[in-house]
């Protein structure tokens, strides 16, 4: 199963992606967590030490460093995972597709998007492996990732009107791409009104992740919410989301 996580910046995509990965891995599933943001931070939400996150070699940056060009054969995604993936808690393998580190004459963002598409598209997701891709904010990266019809698109929004509108657009775009399974996540929900607005906007099933001080506290400490309190309301809701994904696989 492959899951592309999309939504507006600040909606909580990395928190959802990280906690979802941890819940699935804790149940014994092989999980690959793909950080598709050119400013990668998914590792923190997974519980990877900040020093390890900072020292990671993102795929695109590593390929550029060794002189790889568009004219060269596309690298095998399993080889890329073996070379550039780093160990995260519960057996998760974390890999980043690209990182903006310094000014450059070329567009690293475009290269990062293309790397996300090739890696997410070609990486094996059979034999029980689950791939969770935390995409860059907005809709552009969802287009670049180009999920297959059998992939899952997880649309994350927090209660603001702007975030819900981006969720509506993302849901429509996923349908245009032919994706059969789209789930909405009403993150930091404070009540039924928040859930109703998102459900009406996207016209799809909505999973409620309540506003949870434990998640904010974990963010302030730079720790994974799953490690700080796996039984907090938000973590339990994401555990239910993991079950829902598996039941529909």
C-alpha positions in Angstrom: 0.0 0.0 0.0 1.2 3.5 -0.9 -0.2 6.6 0.9 0.3 10.1 -0.3 -0.3 12.7 2.5 -1.2 16.2 1.2 -2.7 19.4 2.4 -2.0 23.1 3.1 1.1 24.1 4.9 0.6 24.0 8.7 -2.2 21.5 8.5 -0.2 18.8 10.4 0.8 16.5 7.5 4.2 15.6 9.0 2.6 14.9 12.4 0.0 12.7 10.9 2.5 11.0 8.6 4.9 10.3 11.4 2.4 9.0 13.9 0.6 6.9 11.2 4.0 5.3 10.3 4.7 4.6 13.9 1.4 3.0 14.6 1.6 0.8 11.4 5.2 -0.2 12.2 4.4 -1.0 15.8 1.9 -3.5 14.5 4.6 -5.3 12.6 4.3 -3.8 9.2 7.3 -2.9 7.0 7.1 0.9 6.7 9.0 3.2 4.4 8.5 6.9 5.3 9.2 9.3 2.4 9.9 12.9 3.2 9.0 14.7 -0.1 9.4 18.2 1.3 12.6 20.2 0.1 12.7 21.3 3.8 12.5 17.8 5.3 11.2 17.5 8.9 9.4 14.2 8.9 12.2 12.5 10.8 11.4 14.6 13.9 7.8 13.5 13.9 9.0 9.9 13.6 11.3 10.2 16.6 14.6 10.3 14.7 17.3 12.4 16.5 17.6 15.9 15.1 21.3 15.3 14.4 20.5 12.2 12.3 17.8 14.2 10.3 20.3 17.0 9.6 23.0 14.6 8.5 20.8 12.6 6.1 21.7 12.5 2.4 18.5 13.2 0.4 18.3 11.2 -2.8 18.5 14.2 -5.2 21.3 15.9 -3.4 23.4 12.7 -3.2 22.9 12.0 -7.0 23.9 15.5 -7.9 27.0 15.2 -5.7 28.1 12.1 -7.7 27.5 13.7 -11.1 24.2 11.9 -12.0 22.3 13.7 -14.8 19.0 13.3 -16.6 20.8 11.5 -19.4 21.9 8.7 -17.0 19.7 5.6 -16.5 17.2 6.1 -13.7 18.6 4.5 -10.5 16.8 1.5 -9.0 14.5 2.7 -6.2 15.4 -0.3 -3.9 19.1 0.6 -4.3 18.3 4.2 -3.5 16.4 3.1 -0.4 19.3 0.9 0.7 21.9 3.7 0.2 20.1 6.7 1.5 17.4 5.4 3.9 18.1 5.8 7.6 16.8 3.8 10.5 13.8 5.2 12.4 12.0 3.7 15.5 10.1 0.5 15.2 12.0 -0.6 12.1 10.8 2.3 9.9 13.1 3.3 7.1 13.1 7.1 6.5 14.3 8.6 3.2 14.2 12.2 1.9 13.9 13.0 -1.8 15.6 16.4 -1.8 16.7 19.3 0.3 17.4 22.9 -0.4 20.8 23.6 1.2 22.3 26.6 -0.7 21.7 28.9 -3.7 22.0 27.1 -7.0 21.7 27.9 -10.7 19.3 25.1 -11.2 15.8 24.6 -9.7 16.3 22.1 -6.9 12.6 22.2 -6.1 11.7 20.8 -9.6 14.4 18.2 -9.2 13.0 17.2 -5.8 9.5 16.9 -7.2 10.6 14.7 -10.0 12.6 12.5 -7.6 9.5 12.2 -5.5 7.5 11.1 -8.5 10.1 8.5 -9.6 10.8 7.2 -6.2 7.2 7.1 -4.9 6.0 5.7 -8.2 8.6 2.9 -8.6 9.2 1.8 -5.0 7.9 -1.6 -4.3 4.8 -1.7 -2.1 4.0 -5.4 -2.0 4.6 -8.2 0.5 3.1 -6.1 3.3 5.3 -3.1 2.7 3.6 0.3 3.4 4.9 3.5 1.9 3.9 6.8 3.5 4.9 9.9 1.6 4.7 13.2 3.4 4.4 15.6 0.4 5.3 19.3 0.3 2.5 21.7 1.2 -0.1 22.6 -1.4 -1.2 20.8 -4.6 1.9 20.9 -6.7 3.6 18.0 -5.1 0.5 15.9 -5.4 0.6 16.4 -9.1 4.3 15.5 -9.2 3.8 12.4 -7.1 1.1 11.2 -9.6 -0.4 8.5 -7.3 -1.8 5.4 -9.0 -5.5 4.6 -8.9 -4.8 1.9 -6.2 -2.8 4.3 -4.0 -4.4 6.2 -1.1 -4.5 10.0 -0.9 -4.8 11.3 2.7 -6.0 14.9 2.6 -5.1 16.7 5.9 -6.8 20.0 7.0 -7.0 22.0 10.2 -10.2 24.0 10.9 -9.3 27.2 9.0 -11.3 28.0 5.9 -8.1 28.2 3.8 -7.0 24.8 4.9 -10.4 23.3 4.2 -10.4 24.9 0.7 -7.0 23.4 -0.1 -8.4 20.0 1.1 -11.3 20.4 -1.3 -9.0 21.1 -4.2 -6.7 18.2 -3.3 -9.7 15.8 -3.2 -10.8 17.0 -6.6 -7.3 16.7 -8.0 -6.9 13.2 -6.6 -10.2 12.2 -8.3 -8.9 13.7 -11.6 -5.8 11.6 -11.2 -8.0 8.5 -11.0 -7.3 7.7 -7.3 -10.0 5.5 -6.1 -9.5 6.0 -2.3 -9.3 9.4 -0.8 -9.6 10.0 3.0 -9.9 13.3 4.7 -8.3 14.0 8.1 -9.9 16.8 10.1 -6.8 17.6 12.2 -6.9 19.7 15.4 -10.7 19.4 15.3 -12.4 21.3 18.1 -15.9 19.9 17.6 -18.6 18.7 15.2 -18.8 22.0 13.3 -15.2 21.6 12.2 -15.8 18.1 11.0 -19.0 18.9 9.2 -17.4 21.8 7.3 -14.6 19.5 6.0 -16.9 16.6 5.3 -19.1 18.9 3.2 -16.2 20.5 1.4 -14.4 17.3 0.3 -17.4 15.0 -0.1 -15.3 12.1 1.3 -14.9 10.1 4.5 -13.3 12.2 7.3 -11.2 10.9 10.1 -11.3 13.2 13.2 -8.0 13.9 15.0 -8.9 16.2 17.9 -7.0 19.2 19.1 -4.5 17.7 21.6 -2.1 19.6 23.9 0.2 16.6 24.0 0.9 17.0 20.3 1.8 20.7 20.8 3.9 19.8 23.8 5.8 17.2 21.7 6.4 19.8 19.0 7.9 22.2 21.5 10.2 19.6 22.8 11.2 18.4 19.3 9.9 14.9 20.1 7.6 12.5 18.3 4.1 12.7 19.8 3.9 8.9 19.6 6.9 8.7 22.0 5.7 11.4 24.4 2.2 9.8 24.9 1.0 7.1 22.5 -2.4 7.1 24.3 -3.2 10.8 23.9 -6.5 11.6 22.1 -4.7 12.5 18.8 -2.5 9.4 18.8 -5.5 7.1 19.5 -7.4 8.8 16.6 -4.4 8.2 14.3 -4.3 4.6 15.5 -7.9 4.3 14.4 -6.9 5.8 11.0 -4.2 3.1 10.7 -6.8 0.4 11.3 -9.1 2.0 8.7 -6.4 2.1 6.1 -5.5 -1.6 6.7 -9.1 -2.7 6.6 -9.6 -1.1 3.2 -6.3 -2.4 1.8 
